[in-house]
Amino acid sequence: MELTGEQILEYYQARFQIEFIFRDAKQFTGLSNCQSRSCQCLDFHFNASLIALNLAKYEADNRHSSPKPFVFSMTSYKRREFNRHILYTFIDKLDLDRNLILNHPNLPSVLSYGTLAA
């Protein structure tokens, strides 16, 4: 009852961000998929899952070069990395010129194919 409106809003925003972290960790990094009952194994699994999410967010933030504010979507990150993987597979399997493709001006649109608009 003693909190100001600004403090309540700040706490609510922080809580909402925490919910996003757990949602993404459950959906994309297997947070809820451990079958062990050992406390050490569970602790390791939870840490590994959350670290994977944080590393993905860190890498996406480092790649962000737009003047727009950084918005992270694990769905888009996963899609972008899959597109990168499949493109490199095509380059290797078809003996294509890697430099020609990776320096093409349309490469960002190819890599972001199927991602969510932020």
C-alpha positions as CSV (number, residue, x, y, z in Angstrom):
1,M,0.0,0.0,0.0
2,E,3.0,2.3,0.5
3,L,4.3,1.9,-3.1
4,T,4.0,4.6,-5.7
5,G,2.4,4.1,-9.0
6,E,5.8,4.2,-10.7
7,Q,7.2,1.5,-8.4
8,I,4.2,-0.8,-9.0
9,L,4.6,-0.3,-12.8
10,E,8.3,-1.1,-12.6
11,Y,7.7,-4.3,-10.6
12,Y,5.0,-5.4,-13.0
13,Q,7.3,-4.9,-16.0
14,A,10.1,-6.9,-14.3
15,R,7.6,-9.7,-13.5
16,F,6.4,-9.7,-17.1
17,Q,10.0,-10.0,-18.3
18,I,10.6,-12.9,-15.9
19,E,7.6,-14.7,-17.3
20,F,9.0,-14.3,-20.8
21,I,12.2,-15.8,-19.8
22,F,10.6,-18.9,-18.3
23,R,8.2,-19.2,-21.3
24,D,11.1,-19.1,-23.8
25,A,13.2,-21.5,-21.7
26,K,10.3,-24.0,-21.5
27,Q,9.4,-23.8,-25.2
28,F,12.8,-23.6,-26.8
29,T,15.6,-24.7,-24.5
30,G,14.0,-27.7,-22.7
31,L,13.6,-26.2,-19.2
32,S,10.9,-28.7,-18.3
33,N,12.3,-31.7,-20.1
34,C,14.6,-33.1,-17.5
35,Q,13.7,-36.5,-16.2
36,S,16.3,-36.7,-13.4
37,R,15.4,-36.7,-9.7
38,S,18.9,-35.8,-8.5
39,C,19.1,-32.2,-7.2
40,Q,22.5,-31.7,-8.8
41,C,21.3,-32.9,-12.2
42,L,18.2,-30.8,-12.0
43,D,20.2,-27.8,-11.0
44,F,22.6,-28.3,-13.9
45,H,19.7,-28.8,-16.3
46,F,17.9,-25.6,-15.2
47,N,21.2,-23.6,-15.4
48,A,22.0,-25.0,-18.9
49,S,18.6,-24.2,-20.2
50,L,18.6,-20.6,-18.9
51,I,22.2,-20.1,-20.1
52,A,21.3,-21.2,-23.6
53,L,18.5,-18.7,-23.6
54,N,20.8,-15.9,-22.3
55,L,23.5,-16.8,-24.9
56,A,20.9,-16.6,-27.7
57,K,19.7,-13.2,-26.4
58,Y,23.3,-12.0,-26.1
59,E,24.2,-13.0,-29.6
60,A,21.1,-11.5,-31.0
61,D,21.8,-8.2,-29.2
62,N,25.4,-8.2,-30.5
63,R,24.1,-8.7,-34.1
64,H,21.5,-5.9,-33.7
65,S,22.5,-3.0,-35.8
66,S,19.2,-1.2,-36.4
67,P,18.4,2.2,-34.9
68,K,15.2,0.7,-33.7
69,P,15.1,-0.6,-30.1
70,F,16.3,-4.2,-29.6
71,V,13.4,-6.6,-29.3
72,F,14.2,-10.3,-28.7
73,S,12.1,-13.2,-30.0
74,M,13.4,-16.7,-29.5
75,T,11.1,-17.9,-32.3
76,S,12.7,-15.5,-34.7
77,Y,16.2,-16.3,-33.4
78,K,15.6,-20.0,-33.9
79,R,14.2,-19.5,-37.4
80,R,17.2,-17.2,-38.4
81,E,19.7,-19.8,-37.1
82,F,18.0,-22.6,-39.0
83,N,18.0,-20.5,-42.2
84,R,21.7,-19.8,-41.7
85,H,22.4,-23.5,-41.1
86,I,20.4,-24.7,-44.2
87,L,22.1,-22.0,-46.3
88,Y,25.6,-23.1,-45.3
89,T,24.5,-26.7,-45.9
90,F,23.4,-25.8,-49.5
91,I,26.6,-23.9,-50.1
92,D,28.8,-26.9,-48.9
93,K,26.8,-29.6,-50.7
94,L,26.4,-27.8,-54.0
95,D,30.0,-26.4,-54.0
96,L,28.8,-22.8,-54.4
97,D,31.0,-19.8,-54.0
98,R,30.7,-19.0,-50.3
99,N,31.9,-15.4,-50.7
100,L,29.5,-14.6,-53.5
101,I,26.5,-15.7,-51.5
102,L,27.5,-14.4,-48.1
103,N,28.3,-10.9,-49.5
104,H,25.1,-10.7,-51.6
105,P,22.9,-7.7,-50.6
106,N,19.8,-9.9,-50.2
107,L,21.4,-12.2,-47.7
108,P,19.7,-10.5,-44.6
109,S,16.2,-11.0,-46.2
110,V,17.0,-14.7,-46.9
111,L,18.2,-15.3,-43.4
112,S,15.2,-13.6,-41.9
113,Y,12.7,-15.5,-44.0
114,G,9.9,-16.7,-41.8
115,T,10.8,-14.6,-38.8
116,L,8.3,-12.5,-36.8
117,A,8.1,-8.8,-37.5
118,A,9.1,-6.9,-34.4
